[in-house]
Amino acid sequence: SDTDIVMVTAGRFVEVKGHRDLLAAFARLPPSLGDRPLRLLMVGDGVLGDALRHQANQLAISDRIVWAGWQTDPGGYYEMADLVVFPSLERETLGNVILEAWAHRRSLVTTLSRGAREITRHGEDAWCVPCNDPAGLAEGIMTVLNDETLRAAMVDQGELKARRQFGREAIVDQYSALFD
C-alpha cells in the first residue's frame, strides 16, 4: 500500500512534553517503511512552536511533518493515527494522550514519565522507553511499527484498561465508594 503511516502526538508545545526529543527521534527514522511514507502529525501549539519548526528544518524533516495547530477536539487526529507517541519528560504527571490513545484503540509509544510509569505496562498496553532518549524513542517506534501482533495486543489491553480504570462506570464507582 502507498498509504502514509501516520504517527500522532498531541499537546502544548512546552518543554515538559518532550517534543524536541520526538523530532530528534523522528529524524532517525527512515522516510518510509516499505512503500509507505512515514509522517508525523503534531497536534498542538505553544511557546516552543517556532523553535520546534526551526528544529524540524535543521533536521531536514519538515516535509514529513504536518503541524495541525491547537485542536479543542483532537479525536479525529487520533482516528488517523497508526501510532500515538507521547514523548514527555520525567516530571510529566498523568498524560491524557495515553488515555486518548487507548480510548481510540491506537497503539502507543510513551516515555517513562512520572504519570506513564503509574498507568502503563511495557509491552502489554504501551511500548515504554526512557525519557530524554531520542535514539531509544526511535528504536521503540520502529519496534512497534514493525510488529503488527504486538500493536494489536497493546491496543486490546490499552482499551480494556481505559474502560476498566478510567471509564465513566469506574470513575462513578470510585466517587460512590469515596462518599460511602
N, C-alpha and C positions, 0 to 999 in steps of 0.2 A: 504494500500500500504506500501511496505517496502522501498520506495524511500526516500532518505535523504531530510530533509528540509534544504535548503542552505541559510544562511544569508551572505551577501557580504558587506564588507567595502573596500573602496579604498582610497589611499592617501599616502603621505610621512609619514614615521614613525617619526614624530616630535611632541613636546609637545602639540601644539595648536590643533592637530587633535583628541585628546581625546581617543586614543586607550587604554590607561591604564584603563579608565572608562569602555570602551566596554568589555575588558577582565574581569573586576570585575563583570560587569553585566552578561556576558555570564556564569560565574561560578555560578550564582544564578539560571540559567535556568536548567530545567530537561534535562537529556541526550537525551530524546526522547519525542515526543508528539504522544501518541498512540503507533503505531509500527514504527513510522518514526524517525530515528535518527536525532538529531539537530546538524548541522555543521556550523562552522564559517570559511569563506573564507577571508583571509587577503590578499588583493591585494596591494602591495606596498613594500617599503623598506626605510631605512633611519637610522639616528644616534641612534634611540631608538630600532632598530631591536633586538639586543641582550637582552636588558632589557625587552622588551615585551615577547620574548621567555622564558626568565627566570621567568617572572611573570606568564605566562601560565603554566610552570612546577610547580611553587609554588602552584598555584590554582588547580593543578591536572586536567587541561582541555586540555592539549597538544594533546591528542589523538583525540580530537573533532575539532581541528583547522587544516586548510590547509594554509600554507604560500606560496602564489603564486609568491612572488617576484614582482619586478617592471615590469610593463607592459606598453609599449608605446601605445598599443591599447587594453584597458580593456573591450571593448564591449562584447566579448564572455563571460566574467565573469558576467557582468550584466545579460546577457541572461540566465545564470544558476541560477540566484538568485530567491528565493521565496520571499525574503525581503532584501532591502538595508538599511543599518544602517549608519548614519552619526553622529558620537558622538562628534563633535568638541566642543571646549571651547568657551567662550563668545567672545573673540577677533577675532574669525574667520570671515573673510569677506565672500562674496558670495562663496558658495561651489559648484564646478562643479558636485560633486557627486549627489547633489539634482537634477540638470538638467539632468544628465545622467540617474538617476533612472526614472524620468518622461519620458524621450525620449525612454527608453527601456520598458516602461509600467510595471514598477515594483513598488510594494508598498514600502513605505518609513517611517522609524522611524528616526527622527532627534532631536538633541538637539536644544534648542533655542539660538543658537549663533547669533551674530550680523547679519550676512548675512541671515541666515534661518528665522529670525524674519521678515525680509523685504519681503520675497517672499512666504513663506509657510502660509497656513491657517490650524490650528489644526483641525483634524477630517474631513477636506474637501479634501486636496491634500497630506497631510502628518500627521503622528502622532507625535506631538511635546512634548518633555519632557525637564525639566530643565537641564542646563549644570552641570557638576560635581556631578551627582547624579546616581551612578550605580544602586541603588535599583529602582529608578524611570525609568531608561532606561530599566532595565529588565522587569518591570511591563508593560511598553509601548510595548515592543517586544511581550510579551505574549498576551496583548490585541489584537494587530494586527494579530498575528498568529492564534488566536482562533476565529477570526471573518471574515469569507470569504466575507460577504456582505460589510463590512467596507473596506476590501482590494480592492475589485472590484471598489467601488465608488471612493476611493482615487486614484486608478490607472487611471480611466477615467478622473478625474478632473486634475490630475497632467499632463497627456499627453496633455490635452486641454490647460492648462496654458503654458506648454513648447512651444507648437506650436504657440499660440496667442501672447505671450510676448517675447519669445526668439528664435522663428523660423526665418529662413532666410528672409521671407517676412516682418515680424515685424521689424527686425533689419534694413533692407534696407529702409523701410518706415521711420524709425526714423532718419537714416542718411539723407534721402532726405529732411525731414522736417527741419533738422538742417541746411542743405546747402541752403534751400529756405529762 
